[in-house]
Amino acid sequence: MEKSENNPATDLILDVLRSKDVEIDTLKGKIKALRQATQDFELYKQLATEGAIYVNTFSQDCDGVKVYGSSVYNTIEEYKEGEEAFADSVEGRCSWSIVSKEDVRPQEECGTFGQGWGIN
């Protein structure tokens, strides 16, 4: 934003807007860091209470084929790699849910279901 040539009031408003943009960016950064810290806390808590991080997944591709799965992660690094790989692989609706060991999807419920919608 440039300063106006003749209007000090406009310049003042522009200065206020610039400072508010800086404040907003700072707050966004703090919120992002807080979200990350909260997620990391939940992962550490899961590792401490469950001994591993258990995840149930669901995805539906663009042809309507549904995939149900579950995964177990022994470290936060493994978890983050798995989460990133899952996010890179999905094409449509999906879910990624941290669950307790008792709520892990049974193996017989995991797999690919459906033939798709036959869209060519």
C-alpha positions as CSV (number, residue, x, y, z in Angstrom):
1,M,0.0,0.0,0.0
2,E,1.3,3.4,-0.9
3,K,1.0,6.6,1.0
4,S,-1.5,9.1,-0.5
5,E,-0.1,12.3,-1.7
6,N,-2.5,14.7,0.0
7,N,-4.5,13.0,2.7
8,P,-3.0,12.4,6.1
9,A,-6.2,10.6,7.3
10,T,-5.8,8.1,4.5
11,D,-2.2,7.5,5.4
12,L,-3.2,6.9,9.0
13,I,-5.8,4.4,8.0
14,L,-3.3,2.6,5.8
15,D,-0.8,2.5,8.6
16,V,-3.4,1.0,11.0
17,L,-4.3,-1.6,8.4
18,R,-0.7,-2.6,7.9
19,S,-0.2,-3.0,11.6
20,K,-3.4,-5.1,11.9
21,D,-2.1,-7.3,9.0
22,V,1.1,-7.9,11.0
23,E,-1.0,-8.7,14.2
24,I,-3.2,-11.1,12.3
25,D,-0.2,-12.9,10.7
26,T,1.4,-13.2,14.2
27,L,-1.9,-14.6,15.6
28,K,-2.2,-17.1,12.7
29,G,1.3,-18.3,13.4
30,K,0.6,-18.7,17.1
31,I,-2.6,-20.6,16.4
32,K,-0.8,-22.9,14.0
33,A,1.9,-23.6,16.6
34,L,-0.8,-24.3,19.2
35,R,-2.6,-26.7,17.0
36,Q,0.6,-28.6,16.3
37,A,1.5,-28.7,20.0
38,T,-2.0,-29.9,20.8
39,Q,-1.8,-32.6,18.1
40,D,1.6,-33.7,19.4
41,F,0.3,-33.8,23.0
42,E,-2.5,-36.1,21.8
43,L,0.0,-38.4,20.0
44,Y,2.3,-38.6,23.0
45,K,-0.7,-39.3,25.2
46,Q,-1.9,-42.0,22.9
47,L,1.6,-43.6,22.9
48,A,1.8,-43.4,26.7
49,T,-1.7,-44.9,27.4
50,E,-2.0,-47.3,24.5
51,G,1.6,-48.2,23.7
52,A,1.1,-47.2,20.1
53,I,-1.0,-44.9,17.9
54,Y,-4.0,-46.7,16.4
55,V,-5.7,-45.3,13.4
56,N,-8.8,-46.2,11.4
57,T,-9.0,-44.9,7.9
58,F,-11.7,-44.7,5.2
59,S,-11.5,-43.4,1.7
60,Q,-13.6,-43.4,-1.4
61,D,-12.0,-42.8,-4.8
62,C,-13.5,-40.9,-7.7
63,D,-15.1,-44.1,-9.0
64,G,-16.9,-44.8,-5.8
65,V,-14.7,-47.6,-4.6
66,K,-14.4,-47.6,-0.8
67,V,-11.3,-48.6,1.2
68,Y,-11.4,-49.3,4.9
69,G,-8.2,-49.8,6.9
70,S,-6.4,-49.6,10.2
71,S,-2.8,-48.9,11.0
72,V,-0.6,-49.0,14.1
73,Y,2.3,-46.6,14.6
74,N,5.0,-47.0,17.2
75,T,6.5,-43.5,16.9
76,I,5.2,-40.0,16.1
77,E,7.5,-39.9,13.1
78,E,5.9,-43.1,11.7
79,Y,2.5,-41.6,12.4
80,K,3.3,-38.4,10.5
81,E,4.7,-40.3,7.6
82,G,1.6,-42.5,7.5
83,E,-0.7,-39.5,7.7
84,E,1.1,-37.7,4.9
85,A,1.0,-40.8,2.7
86,F,-2.7,-41.2,3.3
87,A,-3.4,-37.6,2.5
88,D,-1.4,-37.9,-0.7
89,S,-3.3,-41.0,-1.8
90,V,-6.9,-40.0,-1.3
91,E,-9.1,-38.8,-4.2
92,G,-12.4,-38.1,-2.6
93,R,-14.2,-38.5,0.8
94,C,-11.9,-39.8,3.5
95,S,-11.4,-40.0,7.3
96,W,-8.4,-40.5,9.5
97,S,-9.3,-41.3,13.1
98,I,-7.0,-42.0,16.1
99,V,-8.7,-44.7,18.1
100,S,-8.0,-46.8,21.2
101,K,-6.6,-50.4,20.7
102,E,-10.1,-51.7,21.4
103,D,-11.7,-49.6,18.7
104,V,-9.3,-50.6,15.9
105,R,-11.2,-51.8,12.9
106,P,-11.2,-55.7,12.8
107,Q,-9.1,-57.2,9.9
108,E,-12.2,-58.7,8.3
109,E,-13.7,-55.2,7.9
110,C,-10.5,-53.8,6.2
111,G,-10.1,-53.9,2.4
112,T,-11.4,-52.5,-0.8
113,F,-15.2,-52.7,-1.5
114,G,-17.2,-52.0,-4.6
115,Q,-16.6,-52.1,-8.3
116,G,-16.9,-48.3,-8.8
117,W,-19.5,-46.5,-10.7
118,G,-18.3,-47.6,-14.2
119,I,-17.4,-44.1,-15.2
120,N,-15.2,-44.2,-18.3
